[in-house]
Amino acid sequence: MLKIILTVAVIAAVYFFLIKKPAVKKSRKERAEAEAKKPGLDEEIMLECEKCGTFVSSKEAIIVDGKYFCTKSCAGVK
Ligand SMILES: [Zn+2]
């Protein structure tokens, strides 16, 4: 009985070891994709204006207190 448990444990360990590598790779890829979704300097994404709901590109958006606005008038700055 103990031998069976040990065999199963070894198989599970080997299986886990083989599975672990691509899983780490995948999580890194997902992390990279998550990073890419963040408003970056190089990547242009569409952001919704906090005030009027107009979509504006991340390059043109005005950021005030971590909120995005389409125009300076929406952002409340002159
Ligand atoms: Zn606006």
PDB file of the backbone (N, CA, C, O) and the ligand in Angstrom, with CONECT records:
HET     ZN  A 101       1
ATOM      1  N   MET A   1       0.839  -1.211   0.000  1.00  0.00           N
ATOM      2  CA  MET A   1       0.000   0.000   0.000  1.00  0.00           C
ATOM      3  C   MET A   1       0.866   1.251   0.000  1.00  0.00           C
ATOM      4  O   MET A   1       0.617   2.201  -0.742  1.00  0.00           O
ATOM      5  N   LEU A   2       1.892   1.230   0.850  1.00  0.00           N
ATOM      6  CA  LEU A   2       2.805   2.370   0.943  1.00  0.00           C
ATOM      7  C   LEU A   2       3.541   2.596  -0.372  1.00  0.00           C
ATOM      8  O   LEU A   2       3.805   3.726  -0.782  1.00  0.00           O
ATOM      9  N   LYS A   3       3.859   1.486  -1.010  1.00  0.00           N
ATOM     10  CA  LYS A   3       4.564   1.540  -2.298  1.00  0.00           C
ATOM     11  C   LYS A   3       3.708   2.241  -3.360  1.00  0.00           C
ATOM     12  O   LYS A   3       4.210   3.008  -4.181  1.00  0.00           O
ATOM     13  N   ILE A   4       2.412   1.957  -3.319  1.00  0.00           N
ATOM     14  CA  ILE A   4       1.472   2.567  -4.277  1.00  0.00           C
ATOM     15  C   ILE A   4       1.396   4.082  -4.037  1.00  0.00           C
ATOM     16  O   ILE A   4       1.408   4.879  -4.975  1.00  0.00           O
ATOM     17  N   ILE A   5       1.318   4.448  -2.765  1.00  0.00           N
ATOM     18  CA  ILE A   5       1.250   5.871  -2.407  1.00  0.00           C
ATOM     19  C   ILE A   5       2.520   6.602  -2.869  1.00  0.00           C
ATOM     20  O   ILE A   5       2.460   7.706  -3.411  1.00  0.00           O
ATOM     21  N   LEU A   6       3.665   5.956  -2.638  1.00  0.00           N
ATOM     22  CA  LEU A   6       4.945   6.539  -3.055  1.00  0.00           C
ATOM     23  C   LEU A   6       5.026   6.677  -4.573  1.00  0.00           C
ATOM     24  O   LEU A   6       5.508   7.680  -5.099  1.00  0.00           O
ATOM     25  N   THR A   7       4.544   5.651  -5.258  1.00  0.00           N
ATOM     26  CA  THR A   7       4.537   5.671  -6.730  1.00  0.00           C
ATOM     27  C   THR A   7       3.671   6.821  -7.245  1.00  0.00           C
ATOM     28  O   THR A   7       4.063   7.569  -8.141  1.00  0.00           O
ATOM     29  N   VAL A   8       2.500   6.938  -6.660  1.00  0.00           N
ATOM     30  CA  VAL A   8       1.571   8.011  -7.041  1.00  0.00           C
ATOM     31  C   VAL A   8       2.196   9.376  -6.734  1.00  0.00           C
ATOM     32  O   VAL A   8       2.086  10.315  -7.523  1.00  0.00           O
ATOM     33  N   ALA A   9       2.848   9.468  -5.581  1.00  0.00           N
ATOM     34  CA  ALA A   9       3.492  10.718  -5.173  1.00  0.00           C
ATOM     35  C   ALA A   9       4.601  11.113  -6.141  1.00  0.00           C
ATOM     36  O   ALA A   9       4.742  12.279  -6.508  1.00  0.00           O
ATOM     37  N   VAL A  10       5.389  10.108  -6.551  1.00  0.00           N
ATOM     38  CA  VAL A  10       6.481  10.349  -7.509  1.00  0.00           C
ATOM     39  C   VAL A  10       5.915  10.789  -8.864  1.00  0.00           C
ATOM     40  O   VAL A  10       6.411  11.734  -9.476  1.00  0.00           O
ATOM     41  N   ILE A  11       4.883  10.097  -9.315  1.00  0.00           N
ATOM     42  CA  ILE A  11       4.236  10.445 -10.597  1.00  0.00           C
ATOM     43  C   ILE A  11       3.671  11.876 -10.522  1.00  0.00           C
ATOM     44  O   ILE A  11       3.816  12.674 -11.449  1.00  0.00           O
ATOM     45  N   ALA A  12       3.033  12.162  -9.402  1.00  0.00           N
ATOM     46  CA  ALA A  12       2.463  13.498  -9.201  1.00  0.00           C
ATOM     47  C   ALA A  12       3.551  14.567  -9.196  1.00  0.00           C
ATOM     48  O   ALA A  12       3.380  15.648  -9.758  1.00  0.00           O
ATOM     49  N   ALA A  13       4.682  14.242  -8.546  1.00  0.00           N
ATOM     50  CA  ALA A  13       5.804  15.179  -8.471  1.00  0.00           C
ATOM     51  C   ALA A  13       6.393  15.431  -9.854  1.00  0.00           C
ATOM     52  O   ALA A  13       6.678  16.570 -10.226  1.00  0.00           O
ATOM     53  N   VAL A  14       6.570  14.341 -10.612  1.00  0.00           N
ATOM     54  CA  VAL A  14       7.100  14.445 -11.984  1.00  0.00           C
ATOM     55  C   VAL A  14       6.118  15.216 -12.862  1.00  0.00           C
ATOM     56  O   VAL A  14       6.512  16.085 -13.640  1.00  0.00           O
ATOM     57  N   TYR A  15       4.861  14.892 -12.729  1.00  0.00           N
ATOM     58  CA  TYR A  15       3.801  15.540 -13.506  1.00  0.00           C
ATOM     59  C   TYR A  15       3.767  17.041 -13.196  1.00  0.00           C
ATOM     60  O   TYR A  15       3.671  17.880 -14.091  1.00  0.00           O
ATOM     61  N   PHE A  16       3.848  17.347 -11.900  1.00  0.00           N
ATOM     62  CA  PHE A  16       3.833  18.735 -11.453  1.00  0.00           C
ATOM     63  C   PHE A  16       5.054  19.479 -11.979  1.00  0.00           C
ATOM     64  O   PHE A  16       4.967  20.632 -12.403  1.00  0.00           O
ATOM     65  N   PHE A  17       6.210  18.784 -11.941  1.00  0.00           N
ATOM     66  CA  PHE A  17       7.468  19.386 -12.410  1.00  0.00           C
ATOM     67  C   PHE A  17       7.406  19.691 -13.901  1.00  0.00           C
ATOM     68  O   PHE A  17       7.877  20.734 -14.355  1.00  0.00           O
ATOM     69  N   LEU A  18       6.811  18.752 -14.666  1.00  0.00           N
ATOM     70  CA  LEU A  18       6.703  18.939 -16.115  1.00  0.00           C
ATOM     71  C   LEU A  18       5.693  20.030 -16.458  1.00  0.00           C
ATOM     72  O   LEU A  18       5.875  20.791 -17.408  1.00  0.00           O
ATOM     73  N   ILE A  19       4.635  20.088 -15.672  1.00  0.00           N
ATOM     74  CA  ILE A  19       3.559  21.063 -15.910  1.00  0.00           C
ATOM     75  C   ILE A  19       3.976  22.463 -15.459  1.00  0.00           C
ATOM     76  O   ILE A  19       3.573  23.470 -16.041  1.00  0.00           O
ATOM     77  N   LYS A  20       4.782  22.495 -14.423  1.00  0.00           N
ATOM     78  CA  LYS A  20       5.163  23.767 -13.782  1.00  0.00           C
ATOM     79  C   LYS A  20       5.824  24.758 -14.741  1.00  0.00           C
ATOM     80  O   LYS A  20       5.497  25.945 -14.743  1.00  0.00           O
ATOM     81  N   LYS A  21       6.754  24.260 -15.554  1.00  0.00           N
ATOM     82  CA  LYS A  21       7.506  25.153 -16.448  1.00  0.00           C
ATOM     83  C   LYS A  21       6.630  25.948 -17.422  1.00  0.00           C
ATOM     84  O   LYS A  21       6.713  27.175 -17.467  1.00  0.00           O
ATOM     85  N   PRO A  22       5.779  25.244 -18.211  1.00  0.00           N
ATOM     86  CA  PRO A  22       4.916  26.022 -19.114  1.00  0.00           C
ATOM     87  C   PRO A  22       3.921  26.906 -18.366  1.00  0.00           C
ATOM     88  O   PRO A  22       3.509  27.949 -18.871  1.00  0.00           O
ATOM     89  N   ALA A  23       3.538  26.483 -17.156  1.00  0.00           N
ATOM     90  CA  ALA A  23       2.601  27.266 -16.353  1.00  0.00           C
ATOM     91  C   ALA A  23       3.234  28.593 -15.946  1.00  0.00           C
ATOM     92  O   ALA A  23       2.582  29.638 -15.958  1.00  0.00           O
ATOM     93  N   VAL A  24       4.508  28.535 -15.586  1.00  0.00           N
ATOM     94  CA  VAL A  24       5.245  29.743 -15.222  1.00  0.00           C
ATOM     95  C   VAL A  24       5.378  30.655 -16.434  1.00  0.00           C
ATOM     96  O   VAL A  24       5.222  31.873 -16.356  1.00  0.00           O
ATOM     97  N   LYS A  25       5.674  30.009 -17.559  1.00  0.00           N
ATOM     98  CA  LYS A  25       5.813  30.746 -18.814  1.00  0.00           C
ATOM     99  C   LYS A  25       4.512  31.461 -19.165  1.00  0.00           C
ATOM    100  O   LYS A  25       4.507  32.608 -19.612  1.00  0.00           O
ATOM    101  N   LYS A  26       3.404  30.742 -18.947  1.00  0.00           N
ATOM    102  CA  LYS A  26       2.090  31.298 -19.269  1.00  0.00           C
ATOM    103  C   LYS A  26       1.759  32.485 -18.357  1.00  0.00           C
ATOM    104  O   LYS A  26       1.262  33.519 -18.804  1.00  0.00           O
ATOM    105  N   SER A  27       2.052  32.300 -17.063  1.00  0.00           N
ATOM    106  CA  SER A  27       1.749  33.368 -16.118  1.00  0.00           C
ATOM    107  C   SER A  27       2.591  34.611 -16.418  1.00  0.00           C
ATOM    108  O   SER A  27       2.139  35.742 -16.238  1.00  0.00           O
ATOM    109  N   ARG A  28       3.822  34.379 -16.879  1.00  0.00           N
ATOM    110  CA  ARG A  28       4.676  35.508 -17.272  1.00  0.00           C
ATOM    111  C   ARG A  28       4.102  36.220 -18.481  1.00  0.00           C
ATOM    112  O   ARG A  28       4.132  37.446 -18.585  1.00  0.00           O
ATOM    113  N   LYS A  29       3.576  35.411 -19.395  1.00  0.00           N
ATOM    114  CA  LYS A  29       2.977  35.977 -20.604  1.00  0.00           C
ATOM    115  C   LYS A  29       1.728  36.778 -20.245  1.00  0.00           C
ATOM    116  O   LYS A  29       1.496  37.868 -20.767  1.00  0.00           O
ATOM    117  N   GLU A  30       0.930  36.208 -19.338  1.00  0.00           N
ATOM    118  CA  GLU A  30      -0.280  36.894 -18.889  1.00  0.00           C
ATOM    119  C   GLU A  30       0.068  38.196 -18.184  1.00  0.00           C
ATOM    120  O   GLU A  30      -0.615  39.212 -18.320  1.00  0.00           O
ATOM    121  N   ARG A  31       1.163  38.127 -17.421  1.00  0.00           N
ATOM    122  CA  ARG A  31       1.626  39.317 -16.713  1.00  0.00           C
ATOM    123  C   ARG A  31       2.067  40.394 -17.720  1.00  0.00           C
ATOM    124  O   ARG A  31       1.809  41.585 -17.546  1.00  0.00           O
ATOM    125  N   ALA A  32       2.734  39.930 -18.766  1.00  0.00           N
ATOM    126  CA  ALA A  32       3.195  40.841 -19.815  1.00  0.00           C
ATOM    127  C   ALA A  32       2.007  41.457 -20.543  1.00  0.00           C
ATOM    128  O   ALA A  32       2.014  42.636 -20.899  1.00  0.00           O
ATOM    129  N   GLU A  33       0.987  40.628 -20.755  1.00  0.00           N
ATOM    130  CA  GLU A  33      -0.223  41.125 -21.407  1.00  0.00           C
ATOM    131  C   GLU A  33      -0.952  42.121 -20.512  1.00  0.00           C
ATOM    132  O   GLU A  33      -1.496  43.118 -20.988  1.00  0.00           O
ATOM    133  N   ALA A  34      -0.958  41.843 -19.227  1.00  0.00           N
ATOM    134  CA  ALA A  34      -1.576  42.743 -18.261  1.00  0.00           C
ATOM    135  C   ALA A  34      -0.828  44.076 -18.221  1.00  0.00           C
ATOM    136  O   ALA A  34      -1.426  45.147 -18.114  1.00  0.00           O
ATOM    137  N   GLU A  35       0.484  43.973 -18.310  1.00  0.00           N
ATOM    138  CA  GLU A  35       1.324  45.183 -18.346  1.00  0.00           C
ATOM    139  C   GLU A  35       1.023  46.006 -19.593  1.00  0.00           C
ATOM    140  O   GLU A  35       0.984  47.236 -19.561  1.00  0.00           O
ATOM    141  N   ALA A  36       0.813  45.291 -20.682  1.00  0.00           N
ATOM    142  CA  ALA A  36       0.555  45.951 -21.962  1.00  0.00           C
ATOM    143  C   ALA A  36      -0.783  46.684 -21.957  1.00  0.00           C
ATOM    144  O   ALA A  36      -0.970  47.673 -22.666  1.00  0.00           O
ATOM    145  N   LYS A  37      -1.710  46.177 -21.140  1.00  0.00           N
ATOM    146  CA  LYS A  37      -3.028  46.799 -21.071  1.00  0.00           C
ATOM    147  C   LYS A  37      -3.017  48.117 -20.289  1.00  0.00           C
ATOM    148  O   LYS A  37      -3.901  48.961 -20.441  1.00  0.00           O
ATOM    149  N   LYS A  38      -2.007  48.263 -19.462  1.00  0.00           N
ATOM    150  CA  LYS A  38      -1.895  49.514 -18.701  1.00  0.00           C
ATOM    151  C   LYS A  38      -1.553  50.658 -19.640  1.00  0.00           C
ATOM    152  O   LYS A  38      -0.846  50.452 -20.626  1.00  0.00           O
ATOM    153  N   PRO A  39      -2.033  51.842 -19.360  1.00  0.00           N
ATOM    154  CA  PRO A  39      -1.683  52.963 -20.223  1.00  0.00           C
ATOM    155  C   PRO A  39      -0.182  53.227 -20.222  1.00  0.00           C
ATOM    156  O   PRO A  39       0.387  53.709 -19.243  1.00  0.00           O
ATOM    157  N   GLY A  40       0.424  52.903 -21.324  1.00  0.00           N
ATOM    158  CA  GLY A  40       1.863  53.079 -21.441  1.00  0.00           C
ATOM    159  C   GLY A  40       2.205  54.309 -22.255  1.00  0.00           C
ATOM    160  O   GLY A  40       1.324  54.953 -22.825  1.00  0.00           O
ATOM    161  N   LEU A  41       3.454  54.624 -22.306  1.00  0.00           N
ATOM    162  CA  LEU A  41       3.908  55.787 -23.062  1.00  0.00           C
ATOM    163  C   LEU A  41       3.965  55.474 -24.555  1.00  0.00           C
ATOM    164  O   LEU A  41       3.716  56.336 -25.398  1.00  0.00           O
ATOM    165  N   ASP A  42       4.298  54.228 -24.859  1.00  0.00           N
ATOM    166  CA  ASP A  42       4.468  53.846 -26.255  1.00  0.00           C
ATOM    167  C   ASP A  42       3.156  53.411 -26.904  1.00  0.00           C
ATOM    168  O   ASP A  42       2.932  53.612 -28.098  1.00  0.00           O
ATOM    169  N   GLU A  43       2.310  52.819 -26.092  1.00  0.00           N
ATOM    170  CA  GLU A  43       1.088  52.261 -26.658  1.00  0.00           C
ATOM    171  C   GLU A  43      -0.077  53.244 -26.534  1.00  0.00           C
ATOM    172  O   GLU A  43      -0.303  53.847 -25.484  1.00  0.00           O
ATOM    173  N   GLU A  44      -0.790  53.379 -27.618  1.00  0.00           N
ATOM    174  CA  GLU A  44      -1.942  54.274 -27.608  1.00  0.00           C
ATOM    175  C   GLU A  44      -3.206  53.467 -27.369  1.00  0.00           C
ATOM    176  O   GLU A  44      -3.526  52.558 -28.136  1.00  0.00           O
ATOM    177  N   ILE A  45      -3.917  53.797 -26.313  1.00  0.00           N
ATOM    178  CA  ILE A  45      -5.174  53.114 -26.016  1.00  0.00           C
ATOM    179  C   ILE A  45      -6.271  54.157 -25.849  1.00  0.00           C
ATOM    180  O   ILE A  45      -6.001  55.339 -25.638  1.00  0.00           O
ATOM    181  N   MET A  46      -7.508  53.696 -25.948  1.00  0.00           N
ATOM    182  CA  MET A  46      -8.636  54.617 -25.798  1.00  0.00           C
ATOM    183  C   MET A  46      -9.080  54.650 -24.341  1.00  0.00           C
ATOM    184  O   MET A  46      -9.288  53.614 -23.710  1.00  0.00           O
ATOM    185  N   LEU A  47      -9.217  55.851 -23.832  1.00  0.00           N
ATOM    186  CA  LEU A  47      -9.638  56.047 -22.448  1.00  0.00           C
ATOM    187  C   LEU A  47     -10.920  56.857 -22.424  1.00  0.00           C
ATOM    188  O   LEU A  47     -11.140  57.746 -23.246  1.00  0.00           O
ATOM    189  N   GLU A  48     -11.760  56.522 -21.455  1.00  0.00           N
ATOM    190  CA  GLU A  48     -13.038  57.218 -21.361  1.00  0.00           C
ATOM    191  C   GLU A  48     -12.900  58.442 -20.466  1.00  0.00           C
ATOM    192  O   GLU A  48     -12.360  58.369 -19.362  1.00  0.00           O
ATOM    193  N   CYS A  49     -13.396  59.559 -20.963  1.00  0.00           N
ATOM    194  CA  CYS A  49     -13.361  60.798 -20.195  1.00  0.00           C
ATOM    195  C   CYS A  49     -14.201  60.644 -18.931  1.00  0.00           C
ATOM    196  O   CYS A  49     -15.336  60.168 -18.978  1.00  0.00           O
ATOM    197  N   GLU A  50     -13.633  61.048 -17.819  1.00  0.00           N
ATOM    198  CA  GLU A  50     -14.294  60.895 -16.523  1.00  0.00           C
ATOM    199  C   GLU A  50     -15.559  61.755 -16.428  1.00  0.00           C
ATOM    200  O   GLU A  50     -16.484  61.430 -15.683  1.00  0.00           O
ATOM    201  N   LYS A  51     -15.587  62.825 -17.172  1.00  0.00           N
ATOM    202  CA  LYS A  51     -16.704  63.770 -17.058  1.00  0.00           C
ATOM    203  C   LYS A  51     -17.804  63.533 -18.102  1.00  0.00           C
ATOM    204  O   LYS A  51     -18.971  63.366 -17.749  1.00  0.00           O
ATOM    205  N   CYS A  52     -17.432  63.520 -19.373  1.00  0.00           N
ATOM    206  CA  CYS A  52     -18.460  63.441 -20.419  1.00  0.00           C
ATOM    207  C   CYS A  52     -18.555  62.072 -21.089  1.00  0.00           C
ATOM    208  O   CYS A  52     -19.486  61.828 -21.856  1.00  0.00           O
ATOM    209  N   GLY A  53     -17.599  61.169 -20.808  1.00  0.00           N
ATOM    210  CA  GLY A  53     -17.674  59.815 -21.342  1.00  0.00           C
ATOM    211  C   GLY A  53     -17.140  59.674 -22.755  1.00  0.00           C
ATOM    212  O   GLY A  53     -17.253  58.606 -23.357  1.00  0.00           O
ATOM    213  N   THR A  54     -16.566  60.731 -23.285  1.00  0.00           N
ATOM    214  CA  THR A  54     -15.972  60.670 -24.625  1.00  0.00           C
ATOM    215  C   THR A  54     -14.680  59.874 -24.575  1.00  0.00           C
ATOM    216  O   THR A  54     -13.886  60.014 -23.644  1.00  0.00           O
ATOM    217  N   PHE A  55     -14.476  59.036 -25.584  1.00  0.00           N
ATOM    218  CA  PHE A  55     -13.237  58.260 -25.629  1.00  0.00           C
ATOM    219  C   PHE A  55     -12.138  59.086 -26.281  1.00  0.00           C
ATOM    220  O   PHE A  55     -12.313  59.687 -27.341  1.00  0.00           O
ATOM    221  N   VAL A  56     -11.021  59.088 -25.612  1.00  0.00           N
ATOM    222  CA  VAL A  56      -9.877  59.856 -26.079  1.00  0.00           C
ATOM    223  C   VAL A  56      -8.636  58.970 -26.001  1.00  0.00           C
ATOM    224  O   VAL A  56      -8.514  58.139 -25.100  1.00  0.00           O
ATOM    225  N   SER A  57      -7.730  59.150 -26.935  1.00  0.00           N
ATOM    226  CA  SER A  57      -6.512  58.327 -26.931  1.00  0.00           C
ATOM    227  C   SER A  57      -5.635  58.698 -25.749  1.00  0.00           C
ATOM    228  O   SER A  57      -5.646  59.833 -25.272  1.00  0.00           O
ATOM    229  N   SER A  58      -4.871  57.707 -25.286  1.00  0.00           N
ATOM    230  CA  SER A  58      -4.033  57.905 -24.094  1.00  0.00           C
ATOM    231  C   SER A  58      -2.997  59.005 -24.307  1.00  0.00           C
ATOM    232  O   SER A  58      -2.532  59.620 -23.348  1.00  0.00           O
ATOM    233  N   LYS A  59      -2.640  59.251 -25.562  1.00  0.00           N
ATOM    234  CA  LYS A  59      -1.653  60.290 -25.863  1.00  0.00           C
ATOM    235  C   LYS A  59      -2.249  61.690 -25.762  1.00  0.00           C
ATOM    236  O   LYS A  59      -1.557  62.663 -25.463  1.00  0.00           O
ATOM    237  N   GLU A  60      -3.551  61.762 -26.021  1.00  0.00           N
ATOM    238  CA  GLU A  60      -4.212  63.067 -25.991  1.00  0.00           C
ATOM    239  C   GLU A  60      -4.941  63.324 -24.678  1.00  0.00           C
ATOM    240  O   GLU A  60      -5.302  64.461 -24.374  1.00  0.00           O
ATOM    241  N   ALA A  61      -5.153  62.271 -23.905  1.00  0.00           N
ATOM    242  CA  ALA A  61      -5.911  62.406 -22.667  1.00  0.00           C
ATOM    243  C   ALA A  61      -5.193  63.289 -21.657  1.00  0.00           C
ATOM    244  O   ALA A  61      -3.965  63.310 -21.572  1.00  0.00           O
ATOM    245  N   ILE A  62      -5.990  64.003 -20.908  1.00  0.00           N
ATOM    246  CA  ILE A  62      -5.446  64.833 -19.840  1.00  0.00           C
ATOM    247  C   ILE A  62      -5.692  64.098 -18.525  1.00  0.00           C
ATOM    248  O   ILE A  62      -6.830  63.776 -18.183  1.00  0.00           O
ATOM    249  N   ILE A  63      -4.623  63.840 -17.802  1.00  0.00           N
ATOM    250  CA  ILE A  63      -4.725  63.066 -16.558  1.00  0.00           C
ATOM    251  C   ILE A  63      -4.653  64.019 -15.373  1.00  0.00           C
ATOM    252  O   ILE A  63      -3.663  64.723 -15.175  1.00  0.00           O
ATOM    253  N   VAL A  64      -5.729  64.023 -14.594  1.00  0.00           N
ATOM    254  CA  VAL A  64      -5.778  64.836 -13.384  1.00  0.00           C
ATOM    255  C   VAL A  64      -6.210  63.935 -12.234  1.00  0.00           C
ATOM    256  O   VAL A  64      -7.283  63.334 -12.277  1.00  0.00           O
ATOM    257  N   ASP A  65      -5.377  63.845 -11.215  1.00  0.00           N
ATOM    258  CA  ASP A  65      -5.634  63.002 -10.046  1.00  0.00           C
ATOM    259  C   ASP A  65      -5.922  61.550 -10.438  1.00  0.00           C
ATOM    260  O   ASP A  65      -6.774  60.891  -9.840  1.00  0.00           O
ATOM    261  N   GLY A  66      -5.202  61.066 -11.446  1.00  0.00           N
ATOM    262  CA  GLY A  66      -5.350  59.682 -11.881  1.00  0.00           C
ATOM    263  C   GLY A  66      -6.593  59.417 -12.708  1.00  0.00           C
ATOM    264  O   GLY A  66      -6.886  58.269 -13.040  1.00  0.00           O
ATOM    265  N   LYS A  67      -7.331  60.474 -13.044  1.00  0.00           N
ATOM    266  CA  LYS A  67      -8.525  60.326 -13.878  1.00  0.00           C
ATOM    267  C   LYS A  67      -8.245  60.913 -15.257  1.00  0.00           C
ATOM    268  O   LYS A  67      -7.464  61.851 -15.415  1.00  0.00           O
ATOM    269  N   TYR A  68      -8.903  60.334 -16.232  1.00  0.00           N
ATOM    270  CA  TYR A  68      -8.663  60.753 -17.608  1.00  0.00           C
ATOM    271  C   TYR A  68      -9.778  61.666 -18.099  1.00  0.00           C
ATOM    272  O   TYR A  68     -10.960  61.426 -17.851  1.00  0.00           O
ATOM    273  N   PHE A  69      -9.379  62.697 -18.788  1.00  0.00           N
ATOM    274  CA  PHE A  69     -10.336  63.639 -19.361  1.00  0.00           C
ATOM    275  C   PHE A  69      -9.994  63.900 -20.818  1.00  0.00           C
ATOM    276  O   PHE A  69      -8.831  63.827 -21.216  1.00  0.00           O
ATOM    277  N   CYS A  70     -11.022  64.207 -21.615  1.00  0.00           N
ATOM    278  CA  CYS A  70     -10.804  64.389 -23.049  1.00  0.00           C
ATOM    279  C   CYS A  70     -10.233  65.772 -23.347  1.00  0.00           C
ATOM    280  O   CYS A  70      -9.367  65.924 -24.208  1.00  0.00           O
ATOM    281  N   THR A  71     -10.719  66.760 -22.641  1.00  0.00           N
ATOM    282  CA  THR A  71     -10.252  68.125 -22.874  1.00  0.00           C
ATOM    283  C   THR A  71      -9.909  68.786 -21.540  1.00  0.00           C
ATOM    284  O   THR A  71     -10.253  68.284 -20.470  1.00  0.00           O
ATOM    285  N   LYS A  72      -9.235  69.904 -21.632  1.00  0.00           N
ATOM    286  CA  LYS A  72      -8.875  70.637 -20.423  1.00  0.00           C
ATOM    287  C   LYS A  72     -10.102  71.166 -19.697  1.00  0.00           C
ATOM    288  O   LYS A  72     -10.117  71.259 -18.470  1.00  0.00           O
ATOM    289  N   SER A  73     -11.135  71.514 -20.470  1.00  0.00           N
ATOM    290  CA  SER A  73     -12.363  72.012 -19.845  1.00  0.00           C
ATOM    291  C   SER A  73     -13.042  70.927 -19.031  1.00  0.00           C
ATOM    292  O   SER A  73     -13.604  71.205 -17.972  1.00  0.00           O
ATOM    293  N   CYS A  74     -12.995  69.673 -19.522  1.00  0.00           N
ATOM    294  CA  CYS A  74     -13.551  68.547 -18.783  1.00  0.00           C
ATOM    295  C   CYS A  74     -12.717  68.278 -17.523  1.00  0.00           C
ATOM    296  O   CYS A  74     -13.249  67.942 -16.466  1.00  0.00           O
ATOM    297  N   ALA A  75     -11.408  68.434 -17.666  1.00  0.00           N
ATOM    298  CA  ALA A  75     -10.513  68.177 -16.539  1.00  0.00           C
ATOM    299  C   ALA A  75     -10.586  69.287 -15.493  1.00  0.00           C
ATOM    300  O   ALA A  75     -10.165  69.115 -14.349  1.00  0.00           O
ATOM    301  N   GLY A  76     -11.131  70.427 -15.913  1.00  0.00           N
ATOM    302  CA  GLY A  76     -11.263  71.549 -14.986  1.00  0.00           C
ATOM    303  C   GLY A  76      -9.966  72.340 -14.824  1.00  0.00           C
ATOM    304  O   GLY A  76      -9.750  73.016 -13.818  1.00  0.00           O
ATOM    305  N   VAL A  77      -9.116  72.237 -15.834  1.00  0.00           N
ATOM    306  CA  VAL A  77      -7.882  73.017 -15.821  1.00  0.00           C
ATOM    307  C   VAL A  77      -7.885  74.020 -16.965  1.00  0.00           C
ATOM    308  O   VAL A  77      -8.513  73.801 -18.001  1.00  0.00           O
ATOM    309  N   LYS A  78      -7.174  75.124 -16.759  1.00  0.00           N
ATOM    310  CA  LYS A  78      -7.169  76.165 -17.794  1.00  0.00           C
ATOM    311  C   LYS A  78      -5.844  76.147 -18.563  1.00  0.00           C
ATOM    312  O   LYS A  78      -5.649  76.950 -19.476  1.00  0.00           O
TER     313      LYS A  78
HETATM  314 ZN    ZN A 101     -14.799  65.049 -21.576  1.00  0.00          ZN2+
END
